[in-house]
Amino acid sequence: MLIIGGEGEFGRFLRRDILPGLGEIHVSLIERDTPREEQESSLESARHIVLATPLAGYAERACELFYQSRILNDITTFWLIPSVQAGVWRAVSATLEIVANPHLSAVFLHPMYGPNGFRETEPEARTFQNVLTATYAGANHPLADELTEIMNLFLTRFNIRTAASFNPDEHDRITAYSQGLSYCVARLMFERPDLDQILREEMSDLHHSFSGNRDLILDFVRINSYMPQVSAAFADAWRQTNQSNYHDVLNAFARADAALNRGADSPISTKWYEKLRAAARGT
């Protein structure tokens, strides 16, 4: 297995916590600054390739990757795992049609877990899942049996199920209404030092995660095409509060959540969305 971006946070998490549980897997890494000759050699020897680079520029990097791989003569599966899927799906599926290498197949999947939570014993364990939004199978590389085997391994080794009920656009809408809504709280934290301190004291684990993933959060808000309506709902709810304390943050979150999700549970939830929802219901 080749991980592109393997020295990033999620790449390290995969190598440390996930891949050892799936069996004996030889892992190699390349980064953006890896010399092109070394990249091409690594691509030629890989059976599975995971693109774990940051969300910003992900679609462009994925398309470049398939052009680099057009001369491969052995079947290769690419795992594309961005938190915003629709734009990547459109760009990559079109690129694969142009490249037209029958040995290449791609899996579009959002892992809804990470270094801050993936174990089945955690209170938010129901949110830990793989969300499979699309596949692209090369003419000589069918994916059905391979996907079944790997998804069964995730289930038996980690109790992580795979949802395959949503296409890339539906995925982006649903995650905007859950993950993206929690990121509206993160943006408040980034913009207001007083609220940053309050959230540090009241929800230290959430504060730690949001602080450590600032770039990813801001990229998600910028790239997900459903975020403008989520941001507008949260801004309207925030204006109805005193905009000054922890309860105001929770009340704004609860009002926006009610407007967007109508009291229903999200089918693609996150640990932090569920923590904020539970805290808001407790006020």
Backbone as JSON, one array per atom type, in Angstrom:
{
  "sequence": "MLIIGGEGEFGRFLRRDILPGLGEIHVSLIERDTPREEQESSLESARHIVLATPLAGYAERACELFYQSRILNDITTFWLIPSVQAGVWRAVSATLEIVANPHLSAVFLHPMYGPNGFRETEPEARTFQNVLTATYAGANHPLADELTEIMNLFLTRFNIRTAASFNPDEHDRITAYSQGLSYCVARLMFERPDLDQILREEMSDLHHSFSGNRDLILDFVRINSYMPQVSAAFADAWRQTNQSNYHDVLNAFARADAALNRGADSPISTKWYEKLRAAARGT",
  "N": [[0.83, -1.19, 0.0], [0.5, 2.2, -0.83], [0.72, 5.34, 0.62], [-0.16, 8.53, -0.05], [0.78, 11.5, 1.18], [1.27, 10.55, 3.66], [2.56, 11.39, 5.97], [0.99, 13.25, 7.1], [-1.63, 14.11, 9.53], [-3.87, 12.32, 9.34], [-2.79, 10.34, 7.74], [-0.73, 9.34, 9.39], [-2.33, 8.35, 11.45], [-3.71, 6.29, 10.1], [-1.55, 4.53, 9.6], [-0.71, 3.92, 12.16], [-2.96, 3.07, 13.73], [-5.0, 1.85, 12.2], [-4.26, 0.3, 9.8], [-2.5, -1.78, 10.87], [-4.4, -3.36, 12.15], [-5.74, -4.54, 10.09], [-4.24, -6.5, 8.98], [-1.11, -7.93, 7.78], [0.48, -5.53, 6.2], [2.43, -4.07, 3.81], [3.68, -0.85, 3.83], [4.31, 2.1, 2.05], [5.43, 5.5, 1.59], [4.77, 8.65, 0.05], [5.36, 12.14, -0.45], [4.38, 15.54, -1.29], [6.76, 16.76, -1.99], [8.36, 14.7, -2.79], [10.7, 13.4, -5.07], [9.9, 13.2, -8.57], [10.67, 10.9, -10.02], [10.96, 9.01, -8.0], [8.35, 8.98, -7.06], [7.0, 7.86, -9.25], [8.14, 5.3, -9.34], [7.2, 4.28, -6.9], [4.44, 4.29, -7.37], [4.26, 2.36, -9.38], [4.78, 0.01, -8.01], [2.73, -0.34, -6.22], [-0.24, -1.84, -4.98], [-2.54, -0.91, -3.75], [-3.52, 2.47, -3.38], [-3.64, 5.22, -1.34], [-4.94, 8.4, -1.14], [-4.12, 10.83, 0.91], [-3.91, 13.56, 1.26], [-4.18, 17.13, 2.14], [-7.48, 18.75, 2.25], [-7.76, 21.1, 0.71], [-7.01, 21.65, -2.61], [-7.29, 18.97, -3.19], [-8.78, 17.64, -5.25], [-7.44, 18.45, -7.56], [-4.89, 17.34, -7.09], [-5.6, 14.64, -7.1], [-6.41, 14.25, -9.75], [-4.01, 14.8, -11.1], [-2.59, 12.62, -10.14], [-3.82, 10.43, -11.42], [-3.16, 10.9, -14.07], [-0.41, 10.56, -13.84], [-0.46, 7.85, -13.4], [-1.27, 6.57, -15.68], [0.22, 4.87, -17.26], [0.44, 2.51, -15.92], [0.52, -1.03, -15.67], [-0.56, -3.01, -14.13], [-3.32, -4.09, -12.07], [-4.76, -1.61, -10.03], [-5.95, -0.1, -7.11], [-7.37, 2.9, -6.15], [-7.84, 4.87, -3.34], [-9.87, 7.37, -2.43], [-10.34, 9.87, -0.17], [-11.58, 12.33, 0.74], [-13.15, 14.85, 2.87], [-15.07, 16.34, 1.66], [-16.91, 15.44, -1.05], [-18.19, 15.66, -3.62], [-17.12, 17.41, -5.67], [-14.63, 16.24, -6.07], [-15.36, 13.71, -7.02], [-16.62, 14.4, -9.49], [-14.48, 15.58, -10.9], [-12.49, 13.55, -10.9], [-13.75, 11.24, -11.98], [-14.24, 12.12, -14.58], [-11.59, 12.52, -15.41], [-10.59, 9.9, -15.3], [-12.03, 8.75, -17.36], [-10.83, 10.02, -19.52], [-8.12, 9.28, -19.24], [-8.32, 6.5, -19.48], [-7.3, 3.95, -18.69], [-7.62, 0.6, -18.32], [-6.9, -0.84, -16.09], [-7.09, 0.62, -13.8], [-8.89, 1.5, -10.91], [-11.19, 3.3, -8.8], [-12.1, 4.23, -5.49], [-14.43, 6.08, -3.76], [-14.6, 7.45, -0.73], [-15.52, 8.37, 2.56], [-13.98, 8.4, 5.56], [-15.44, 8.37, 8.64], [-14.15, 8.93, 11.15], [-11.23, 9.1, 13.25], [-8.04, 10.22, 14.57], [-9.05, 11.36, 16.91], [-11.12, 9.79, 17.7], [-12.28, 6.55, 17.3], [-12.78, 4.1, 18.39], [-14.86, 1.36, 19.38], [-15.8, 1.44, 21.97], [-16.26, 4.03, 22.71], [-18.44, 6.79, 23.62], [-19.58, 8.05, 21.39], [-19.57, 6.14, 19.41], [-21.38, 5.21, 17.49], [-21.25, 6.99, 15.43], [-18.98, 6.42, 14.02], [-18.01, 5.42, 11.0], [-17.53, 4.13, 7.66], [-18.22, 5.98, 4.82], [-19.29, 5.2, 1.82], [-19.39, 6.63, -1.22], [-19.21, 6.47, -4.0], [-17.97, 4.56, -6.8], [-15.47, 3.86, -9.26], [-14.91, 1.69, -11.7], [-12.36, 0.17, -13.48], [-12.19, -1.37, -16.74], [-10.82, -3.8, -16.66], [-10.67, -4.28, -14.0], [-12.65, -5.09, -11.78], [-14.51, -4.17, -8.8], [-16.16, -5.22, -6.82], [-15.81, -7.66, -5.23], [-13.41, -7.13, -3.9], [-14.02, -4.79, -2.44], [-16.02, -5.77, -0.75], [-14.56, -7.61, 0.81], [-12.71, -5.91, 2.16], [-14.38, -4.11, 3.52], [-15.7, -5.87, 5.19], [-13.55, -6.61, 6.81], [-13.11, -4.2, 8.2], [-15.44, -4.18, 9.68], [-15.32, -6.53, 11.27], [-12.87, -6.24, 12.63], [-12.87, -3.66, 13.76], [-15.45, -2.96, 14.31], [-16.59, -1.1, 12.62], [-18.85, 0.04, 10.41], [-19.92, 0.14, 6.94], [-21.51, 2.59, 5.12], [-23.54, 2.89, 2.3], [-25.45, 4.46, 1.1], [-25.65, 6.95, 0.01], [-25.02, 9.3, -2.57], [-22.2, 11.24, -3.89], [-23.0, 14.01, -3.86], [-25.26, 14.03, -2.16], [-24.01, 13.15, 0.16], [-22.36, 15.4, 0.71], [-24.26, 17.36, 1.29], [-25.55, 16.3, 3.59], [-23.41, 16.03, 5.4], [-22.64, 18.68, 5.61], [-24.77, 19.68, 7.09], [-24.35, 18.51, 9.52], [-21.51, 17.85, 10.39], [-20.51, 20.24, 9.23], [-22.09, 22.14, 10.53], [-21.16, 21.95, 13.16], [-18.68, 23.02, 12.66], [-19.27, 25.68, 12.34], [-19.39, 26.54, 14.94], [-16.72, 26.18, 15.5], [-15.6, 28.2, 13.89], [-16.52, 30.5, 15.19], [-15.04, 30.22, 17.51], [-12.46, 30.53, 16.47], [-12.57, 33.19, 15.7], [-13.2, 34.7, 17.91], [-11.48, 35.45, 20.68], [-12.4, 35.39, 23.37], [-14.49, 33.54, 23.34], [-13.07, 31.35, 22.49], [-11.54, 30.82, 24.79], [-13.6, 30.19, 26.56], [-14.71, 27.85, 25.4], [-12.48, 26.23, 25.55], [-12.42, 25.77, 28.27], [-14.95, 24.62, 28.8], [-15.43, 22.54, 26.94], [-13.04, 20.82, 26.48], [-11.9, 18.73, 24.93], [-13.14, 18.96, 22.44], [-12.31, 21.56, 21.82], [-9.55, 21.17, 21.63], [-9.4, 19.47, 19.38], [-10.61, 21.06, 17.33], [-8.82, 23.24, 17.32], [-6.48, 21.99, 16.46], [-7.14, 21.29, 13.9], [-7.61, 23.46, 12.29], [-7.07, 24.46, 9.64], [-8.16, 22.44, 7.99], [-10.85, 22.61, 8.76], [-11.58, 25.23, 7.96], [-11.15, 24.96, 5.22], [-13.09, 23.01, 4.6], [-15.45, 24.45, 5.14], [-15.22, 26.37, 3.17], [-15.16, 24.89, 0.77], [-17.26, 22.99, 0.63], [-20.29, 22.92, -1.02], [-22.74, 23.27, 0.17], [-22.43, 24.7, 2.44], [-22.9, 27.56, 2.58], [-25.71, 27.89, 3.16], [-25.85, 26.62, 5.61], [-24.12, 28.15, 7.17], [-25.54, 30.56, 7.07], [-27.88, 29.88, 8.44], [-26.83, 29.37, 10.99], [-25.7, 31.88, 11.59], [-28.0, 33.47, 11.69], [-29.27, 32.32, 13.91], [-27.35, 32.87, 15.86], [-27.49, 35.64, 16.02], [-29.79, 35.93, 17.48], [-29.12, 35.59, 20.08], [-27.3, 36.68, 23.06], [-24.71, 36.68, 22.33], [-22.38, 36.13, 23.82], [-21.57, 34.12, 25.71], [-21.07, 30.67, 26.84], [-23.58, 29.37, 26.92], [-24.94, 30.86, 25.02], [-23.61, 30.09, 22.68], [-24.31, 27.36, 22.57], [-27.11, 27.61, 22.42], [-27.42, 28.92, 19.97], [-26.35, 26.98, 18.28], [-28.25, 24.93, 18.72], [-30.64, 26.09, 17.74], [-29.99, 26.48, 15.02], [-29.51, 23.83, 14.31], [-32.07, 22.73, 14.67], [-33.42, 24.11, 12.65], [-32.14, 23.16, 10.35], [-32.04, 20.32, 10.5], [-34.41, 19.49, 11.6], [-34.91, 18.17, 14.01], [-34.3, 15.53, 13.53], [-32.11, 12.64, 13.64], [-28.81, 12.69, 12.34], [-27.85, 10.89, 9.46], [-25.21, 10.76, 8.72], [-23.22, 11.44, 10.89], [-21.06, 13.15, 13.28], [-18.53, 12.91, 15.8], [-18.14, 15.39, 17.16], [-20.34, 16.94, 16.43], [-22.34, 15.43, 17.66], [-21.58, 15.69, 20.35], [-21.9, 18.46, 20.75], [-24.64, 18.65, 20.25], [-25.7, 17.09, 22.33], [-24.81, 18.6, 24.54], [-26.21, 20.98, 24.06], [-28.84, 20.14, 24.39], [-28.8, 19.68, 27.04], [-28.88, 22.11, 28.24]],
  "CA": [[0.0, 0.0, 0.0], [1.17, 3.49, -0.9], [-0.06, 6.45, 1.16], [0.31, 9.83, -0.5], [0.44, 12.35, 2.31], [1.3, 9.66, 4.82], [3.11, 12.04, 7.15], [-0.05, 14.1, 7.69], [-2.27, 13.55, 10.73], [-4.68, 11.14, 9.04], [-1.88, 9.31, 7.26], [-0.1, 8.73, 10.57], [-3.38, 7.58, 12.12], [-3.9, 5.05, 9.33], [-0.4, 3.63, 9.78], [-0.55, 3.53, 13.56], [-4.13, 2.52, 14.39], [-5.95, 1.13, 11.34], [-3.67, -0.72, 8.93], [-2.06, -2.99, 11.59], [-5.55, -4.18, 12.48], [-6.28, -5.16, 8.89], [-3.36, -7.57, 8.55], [0.28, -7.56, 7.48], [0.45, -4.7, 5.0], [3.64, -3.26, 3.6], [3.27, 0.52, 3.55], [5.31, 3.08, 1.65], [4.91, 6.86, 1.64], [5.35, 9.74, -0.73], [4.81, 13.45, -0.14], [4.39, 16.44, -2.45], [8.13, 17.1, -2.39], [9.1, 13.51, -3.21], [11.09, 13.52, -6.48], [8.94, 12.57, -9.47], [11.12, 9.56, -10.37], [10.64, 8.15, -6.86], [6.89, 8.84, -7.05], [6.6, 6.92, -10.31], [8.55, 3.97, -8.91], [6.28, 3.86, -5.84], [3.15, 4.01, -8.0], [4.35, 1.12, -10.14], [4.86, -1.16, -7.13], [1.61, -0.33, -5.27], [-1.53, -2.46, -5.34], [-3.53, 0.05, -3.25], [-2.98, 3.81, -3.2], [-4.53, 6.09, -0.55], [-4.59, 9.81, -1.24], [-4.44, 11.4, 2.22], [-3.43, 14.94, 1.28], [-5.19, 18.06, 2.66], [-8.67, 18.96, 1.43], [-7.46, 22.14, -0.28], [-6.24, 21.11, -3.72], [-7.38, 17.5, -3.25], [-9.25, 17.2, -6.57], [-6.35, 18.68, -8.52], [-3.85, 16.34, -6.84], [-6.12, 13.35, -7.52], [-6.37, 14.19, -11.22], [-2.59, 14.64, -11.45], [-2.21, 11.26, -9.8], [-4.29, 9.5, -12.44], [-2.32, 11.09, -15.25], [0.86, 9.89, -13.54], [-0.66, 6.4, -13.33], [-1.91, 6.06, -16.9], [1.04, 3.84, -17.89], [0.5, 1.31, -15.08], [0.06, -2.23, -16.36], [-1.17, -3.93, -13.16], [-4.53, -3.52, -11.46], [-4.46, -0.72, -8.9], [-7.12, 0.53, -6.52], [-7.12, 4.2, -5.53], [-8.79, 5.2, -2.27], [-9.98, 8.82, -2.35], [-11.01, 9.94, 1.13], [-11.78, 13.69, 1.23], [-14.38, 15.08, 3.63], [-16.03, 16.9, 0.7], [-16.75, 14.41, -2.06], [-18.83, 15.84, -4.93], [-16.21, 17.98, -6.65], [-13.6, 15.24, -6.36], [-15.99, 12.68, -7.87], [-16.81, 14.91, -10.84], [-13.19, 15.78, -11.55], [-11.74, 12.3, -11.06], [-14.42, 10.34, -12.92], [-13.98, 12.64, -15.92], [-10.18, 12.26, -15.71], [-10.43, 8.47, -15.56], [-12.55, 8.51, -18.71], [-9.82, 10.5, -20.48], [-6.92, 8.44, -19.11], [-8.76, 5.26, -20.13], [-6.48, 2.78, -18.36], [-8.58, -0.37, -17.79], [-6.39, -1.46, -14.86], [-7.24, 1.54, -12.67], [-10.22, 1.69, -10.32], [-11.17, 4.27, -7.7], [-13.14, 4.15, -4.46], [-14.67, 7.38, -3.13], [-15.02, 7.03, 0.61], [-15.22, 9.31, 3.64], [-13.88, 7.75, 6.87], [-16.02, 9.24, 9.67], [-13.44, 8.63, 12.4], [-9.86, 9.57, 13.12], [-7.24, 10.15, 15.8], [-9.81, 11.8, 18.07], [-12.21, 8.87, 18.01], [-12.6, 5.47, 16.36], [-12.97, 2.84, 19.11], [-16.28, 1.04, 19.59], [-16.16, 1.66, 23.37], [-16.5, 5.45, 22.96], [-19.87, 7.12, 23.63], [-20.04, 8.45, 20.05], [-19.14, 5.08, 18.48], [-22.33, 5.02, 16.38], [-20.9, 7.91, 14.34], [-17.77, 5.96, 13.35], [-18.38, 4.59, 9.86], [-17.05, 4.49, 6.33], [-19.31, 6.38, 3.93], [-18.91, 4.91, 0.44], [-20.3, 7.45, -2.04], [-19.14, 6.13, -5.43], [-16.8, 3.82, -7.28], [-15.2, 3.87, -10.7], [-14.22, 0.43, -11.95], [-11.76, -0.02, -14.8], [-12.73, -2.52, -17.47], [-10.11, -5.03, -16.25], [-10.47, -4.26, -12.55], [-13.9, -4.98, -11.01], [-14.24, -3.82, -7.41], [-17.16, -5.72, -5.87], [-15.28, -8.62, -4.25], [-12.38, -6.45, -3.12], [-14.69, -3.9, -1.49], [-16.69, -6.6, 0.25], [-13.55, -8.15, 1.72], [-12.13, -4.86, 3.0], [-15.41, -3.58, 4.41], [-15.91, -6.9, 6.22], [-12.44, -6.49, 7.75], [-13.38, -3.06, 9.09], [-16.53, -4.54, 10.59], [-14.9, -7.54, 12.25], [-11.71, -5.81, 13.43], [-13.1, -2.39, 14.47], [-16.9, -2.71, 14.4], [-16.88, 0.07, 11.8], [-19.67, -0.37, 9.28], [-19.84, 0.96, 5.74], [-22.78, 3.06, 4.58], [-23.45, 3.1, 0.85], [-26.79, 4.92, 0.74], [-25.63, 8.34, -0.44], [-24.07, 9.66, -3.61], [-21.31, 12.31, -3.4], [-23.69, 15.27, -3.58], [-26.05, 13.82, -0.94], [-23.03, 13.13, 1.25], [-21.92, 16.75, 1.03], [-25.37, 18.08, 1.94], [-25.79, 15.77, 4.93], [-22.28, 16.36, 6.28], [-22.69, 20.12, 5.89], [-25.78, 19.91, 8.13], [-23.89, 17.96, 10.81], [-20.1, 18.24, 10.54], [-20.36, 21.65, 8.91], [-22.71, 22.96, 11.58], [-20.21, 22.02, 14.28], [-17.59, 23.89, 12.25], [-19.69, 27.06, 12.59], [-18.92, 26.81, 16.3], [-15.26, 26.33, 15.4], [-15.27, 29.52, 13.35], [-16.7, 31.45, 16.29], [-13.88, 30.03, 18.38], [-11.29, 31.11, 15.8], [-12.73, 34.63, 15.52], [-13.43, 35.38, 19.19], [-10.62, 34.9, 21.74], [-13.15, 35.14, 24.59], [-15.21, 32.27, 23.16], [-12.03, 30.33, 22.46], [-11.23, 30.48, 26.17], [-14.78, 29.54, 27.15], [-14.8, 26.48, 24.88], [-11.35, 25.5, 26.11], [-12.78, 25.38, 29.63], [-16.2, 23.85, 28.85], [-15.36, 21.35, 26.07], [-11.61, 20.84, 26.18], [-11.56, 17.8, 23.86], [-13.59, 19.59, 21.2], [-11.42, 22.7, 21.58], [-8.26, 20.64, 21.18], [-9.55, 18.97, 18.01], [-10.83, 22.18, 16.42], [-7.59, 24.02, 17.22], [-5.51, 21.23, 15.7], [-7.62, 21.06, 12.53], [-8.12, 24.74, 11.82], [-7.01, 24.58, 8.17], [-9.13, 21.52, 7.42], [-12.18, 23.14, 9.03], [-11.83, 26.38, 7.1], [-11.26, 24.45, 3.86], [-14.4, 22.36, 4.49], [-16.45, 25.52, 5.07], [-15.06, 27.06, 1.89], [-15.3, 24.02, -0.4], [-18.56, 22.3, 0.59], [-21.22, 23.86, -1.66], [-23.94, 23.45, 0.99], [-22.11, 25.45, 3.66], [-23.51, 28.89, 2.71], [-26.99, 27.87, 3.84], [-25.6, 26.25, 7.0], [-23.56, 29.34, 7.81], [-26.61, 31.55, 7.21], [-28.77, 29.43, 9.53], [-26.15, 29.58, 12.27], [-25.57, 33.32, 11.82], [-29.32, 33.96, 12.12], [-29.48, 31.85, 15.28], [-26.41, 33.58, 16.74], [-28.0, 37.0, 16.21], [-30.89, 35.89, 18.44], [-28.55, 35.41, 21.42], [-26.49, 37.81, 23.52], [-23.41, 36.53, 21.65], [-21.35, 36.42, 24.8], [-21.14, 33.07, 26.62], [-21.19, 29.28, 26.44], [-24.98, 29.06, 26.64], [-25.3, 31.48, 23.75], [-23.08, 29.22, 21.62], [-25.15, 26.16, 22.51], [-28.45, 27.98, 21.96], [-27.34, 29.17, 18.53], [-26.18, 25.67, 17.64], [-29.51, 24.19, 18.8], [-31.61, 26.7, 16.83], [-29.59, 26.16, 13.64], [-29.72, 22.39, 14.14], [-33.51, 22.51, 14.49], [-33.81, 24.62, 11.33], [-31.56, 22.37, 9.27], [-32.27, 18.87, 10.63], [-35.81, 19.27, 12.04], [-34.97, 17.25, 15.13], [-33.94, 14.16, 13.14], [-30.71, 12.25, 13.76], [-28.09, 12.73, 11.07], [-27.33, 9.58, 9.04], [-23.75, 10.87, 8.63], [-22.94, 12.34, 11.99], [-19.68, 13.19, 13.74], [-18.36, 12.95, 17.26], [-18.29, 16.74, 17.72], [-21.74, 17.32, 16.26], [-23.13, 14.76, 18.7], [-21.24, 16.3, 21.64], [-22.57, 19.77, 20.81], [-26.08, 18.42, 20.34], [-25.98, 16.62, 23.7], [-24.61, 19.73, 25.44], [-27.3, 21.93, 23.85], [-30.06, 19.58, 24.96], [-28.67, 19.7, 28.49], [-28.97, 23.48, 28.78]],
  "C": [[0.88, 1.25, 0.0], [0.24, 4.55, -0.34], [0.59, 7.74, 0.7], [-0.17, 10.85, 0.52], [0.47, 11.59, 3.62], [1.87, 10.25, 6.08], [2.13, 13.04, 7.76], [-0.74, 13.39, 8.84], [-3.05, 12.28, 10.4], [-3.81, 10.01, 8.5], [-1.18, 8.59, 8.4], [-1.1, 7.87, 11.34], [-3.63, 6.26, 11.41], [-2.79, 4.05, 9.62], [-0.32, 3.1, 11.2], [-1.72, 2.7, 14.09], [-5.0, 1.63, 13.51], [-5.27, 0.0, 10.57], [-3.14, -1.94, 9.69], [-3.21, -3.92, 11.96], [-6.15, -4.9, 11.3], [-5.39, -6.28, 8.35], [-1.95, -7.06, 8.31], [0.32, -6.84, 6.14], [1.75, -3.91, 4.92], [3.22, -1.87, 3.13], [4.47, 1.35, 3.13], [4.63, 4.44, 1.55], [5.55, 7.72, 0.58], [4.64, 11.03, -0.33], [4.91, 14.33, -1.38], [5.81, 16.73, -2.94], [8.98, 15.89, -2.74], [9.47, 13.64, -4.69], [10.18, 12.69, -7.39], [9.36, 11.15, -9.82], [10.79, 8.57, -9.25], [9.13, 7.94, -6.75], [6.45, 7.78, -8.06], [6.98, 5.49, -9.95], [7.6, 3.42, -7.84], [4.91, 3.51, -6.41], [3.17, 2.66, -8.71], [4.31, -0.11, -9.25], [3.66, -1.28, -6.18], [0.39, -1.05, -5.82], [-2.69, -1.57, -4.91], [-2.83, 1.38, -3.03], [-4.03, 4.65, -2.48], [-4.04, 7.52, -0.7], [-5.07, 10.51, 0.03], [-3.91, 12.82, 2.36], [-4.53, 15.87, 1.79], [-6.33, 18.3, 1.68], [-8.45, 20.02, 0.36], [-6.57, 21.56, -1.37], [-6.37, 19.61, -3.92], [-7.78, 17.03, -4.65], [-8.15, 17.35, -7.62], [-5.26, 17.63, -8.35], [-4.3, 14.96, -7.3], [-6.05, 13.21, -9.04], [-4.93, 14.05, -11.71], [-2.13, 13.2, -11.23], [-2.63, 10.27, -10.87], [-3.55, 9.69, -13.76], [-0.95, 10.45, -15.05], [0.73, 8.37, -13.68], [-1.17, 5.8, -14.64], [-1.1, 4.97, -17.57], [1.11, 2.55, -17.07], [-0.12, 0.12, -15.8], [-0.58, -3.26, -15.44], [-2.38, -3.26, -12.52], [-4.16, -2.77, -10.18], [-5.76, -0.1, -8.42], [-6.7, 1.81, -5.81], [-8.23, 4.49, -4.53], [-8.76, 6.72, -2.08], [-10.9, 9.16, -1.18], [-11.24, 11.38, 1.62], [-13.09, 13.84, 2.01], [-15.45, 15.8, 2.81], [-15.85, 16.1, -0.58], [-17.19, 14.82, -3.48], [-17.87, 16.37, -5.99], [-15.11, 17.01, -7.04], [-14.15, 14.17, -7.29], [-16.12, 13.18, -9.3], [-15.48, 15.03, -11.57], [-12.49, 14.46, -11.86], [-12.43, 11.37, -12.05], [-14.22, 10.81, -14.36], [-12.53, 12.37, -16.34], [-9.95, 10.79, -16.04], [-10.97, 8.09, -16.94], [-11.52, 8.91, -19.76], [-8.59, 9.61, -20.45], [-7.14, 7.06, -19.72], [-7.8, 4.09, -19.91], [-7.39, 1.75, -17.7], [-8.15, -1.04, -16.5], [-6.64, -0.61, -13.62], [-8.69, 1.61, -12.22], [-10.1, 2.62, -9.12], [-12.37, 4.06, -6.79], [-13.22, 5.52, -3.8], [-15.33, 7.12, -1.79], [-14.61, 8.07, 1.64], [-15.15, 8.55, 4.95], [-14.36, 8.71, 7.96], [-15.46, 8.87, 11.04], [-12.01, 9.11, 12.19], [-9.14, 9.51, 14.45], [-8.01, 10.53, 17.06], [-11.0, 10.9, 18.39], [-12.44, 7.83, 16.93], [-12.92, 4.16, 17.07], [-14.43, 2.62, 19.46], [-16.73, 1.26, 21.03], [-16.48, 3.13, 23.66], [-17.98, 5.78, 22.87], [-20.42, 7.46, 22.24], [-19.75, 7.38, 19.0], [-20.1, 4.9, 17.31], [-22.0, 5.93, 15.2], [-19.7, 7.43, 13.54], [-18.15, 4.99, 12.24], [-17.59, 5.02, 8.64], [-18.26, 4.84, 5.48], [-18.81, 6.24, 2.49], [-19.89, 5.64, -0.48], [-20.3, 7.05, -3.51], [-17.93, 5.24, -5.68], [-16.67, 4.03, -8.78], [-14.35, 2.64, -10.98], [-13.67, 0.39, -13.37], [-12.25, -1.31, -15.44], [-12.1, -3.83, -17.05], [-9.96, -5.14, -14.73], [-11.81, -4.06, -11.83], [-13.6, -4.84, -9.52], [-15.09, -4.57, -6.39], [-16.56, -6.65, -4.81], [-14.25, -7.97, -3.34], [-13.0, -5.55, -2.05], [-15.36, -4.69, -0.38], [-15.7, -7.13, 1.28], [-13.03, -7.08, 2.67], [-13.16, -4.3, 3.97], [-15.76, -4.59, 5.52], [-14.79, -6.88, 7.25], [-12.66, -5.33, 8.72], [-14.46, -3.42, 10.12], [-16.06, -5.5, 11.67], [-13.77, -7.06, 13.15], [-12.0, -4.57, 14.27], [-14.57, -2.11, 14.77], [-17.28, -1.4, 13.7], [-17.61, -0.4, 10.55], [-19.46, 0.58, 8.09], [-21.24, 1.3, 5.25], [-22.6, 3.34, 3.09], [-24.78, 3.62, 0.3], [-26.81, 6.3, 0.09], [-24.61, 8.54, -1.54], [-23.22, 10.84, -3.14], [-22.02, 13.61, -3.06], [-24.55, 15.15, -2.32], [-25.15, 13.79, 0.28], [-22.66, 14.54, 1.67], [-23.02, 17.55, 1.72], [-25.54, 17.61, 3.38], [-24.65, 16.13, 5.87], [-22.2, 17.86, 6.55], [-23.64, 20.4, 7.05], [-25.36, 19.35, 9.48], [-22.46, 18.43, 11.08], [-19.92, 19.73, 10.3], [-20.97, 22.57, 9.94], [-21.8, 23.05, 12.8], [-19.04, 22.94, 13.94], [-17.97, 25.37, 12.33], [-19.31, 27.47, 14.01], [-17.41, 27.0, 16.3], [-14.88, 27.71, 14.88], [-15.48, 30.62, 14.39], [-15.48, 31.42, 17.21], [-12.64, 30.68, 17.78], [-11.35, 32.65, 15.79], [-12.82, 35.4, 16.83], [-12.56, 34.77, 20.28], [-11.37, 34.6, 23.04], [-13.92, 33.83, 24.5], [-14.23, 31.1, 23.05], [-11.7, 29.87, 23.88], [-12.39, 29.76, 26.84], [-14.89, 28.09, 26.69], [-13.63, 25.62, 25.36], [-11.7, 24.97, 27.51], [-13.98, 24.42, 29.67], [-16.15, 22.55, 28.06], [-13.91, 21.22, 25.58], [-11.24, 19.91, 25.03], [-11.97, 18.35, 22.5], [-12.66, 20.76, 20.84], [-10.08, 22.24, 21.04], [-8.34, 20.17, 19.73], [-9.73, 20.11, 17.02], [-9.56, 23.01, 16.24], [-6.56, 23.32, 16.34], [-5.87, 21.02, 14.25], [-8.16, 22.33, 11.9], [-8.16, 24.82, 10.29], [-8.04, 23.68, 7.52], [-10.54, 22.07, 7.58], [-12.5, 24.3, 8.1], [-11.93, 25.98, 5.63], [-12.62, 23.79, 3.63], [-15.49, 23.42, 4.31], [-16.4, 26.21, 3.71], [-15.45, 26.19, 0.7], [-16.67, 23.35, -0.49], [-19.63, 23.27, 0.09], [-22.5, 24.08, -0.86], [-23.67, 24.3, 2.23], [-22.69, 26.87, 3.7], [-24.85, 28.89, 3.44], [-26.85, 27.48, 5.31], [-25.05, 27.45, 7.77], [-24.63, 30.41, 8.04], [-27.56, 31.17, 8.34], [-28.12, 29.66, 10.89], [-26.02, 31.07, 12.58], [-26.89, 33.91, 12.29], [-29.6, 33.55, 13.56], [-28.58, 32.58, 16.26], [-26.89, 35.0, 17.02], [-29.12, 37.06, 17.25], [-30.42, 35.66, 19.88], [-27.84, 36.69, 21.85], [-25.06, 37.77, 22.99], [-22.24, 36.71, 22.62], [-20.84, 35.23, 25.6], [-21.4, 31.67, 26.05], [-22.63, 28.92, 26.09], [-25.46, 29.69, 25.35], [-24.82, 30.63, 22.57], [-23.97, 27.99, 21.45], [-26.55, 26.48, 22.0], [-28.46, 28.25, 20.47], [-27.19, 27.86, 17.76], [-27.52, 24.93, 17.6], [-30.54, 24.76, 17.83], [-31.27, 26.37, 15.37], [-29.81, 24.69, 13.35], [-31.19, 22.1, 13.9], [-33.97, 22.98, 13.11], [-33.34, 23.7, 10.2], [-32.01, 20.91, 9.31], [-33.63, 18.5, 11.19], [-35.92, 18.24, 13.15], [-34.56, 15.82, 14.81], [-32.46, 13.9, 13.4], [-30.06, 12.29, 12.39], [-27.61, 11.33, 10.7], [-25.82, 9.58, 8.82], [-23.32, 11.9, 9.67], [-21.45, 12.33, 12.31], [-19.67, 13.26, 15.25], [-18.66, 14.35, 17.82], [-19.68, 17.28, 17.52], [-22.58, 16.71, 17.36], [-22.82, 15.35, 20.08], [-21.92, 17.65, 21.8], [-24.08, 19.61, 20.96], [-26.47, 17.99, 21.76], [-25.85, 17.77, 24.69], [-25.75, 20.74, 25.31], [-28.59, 21.42, 24.47], [-30.02, 19.61, 26.48], [-28.8, 21.08, 29.1], [-30.41, 23.84, 29.12]]
}
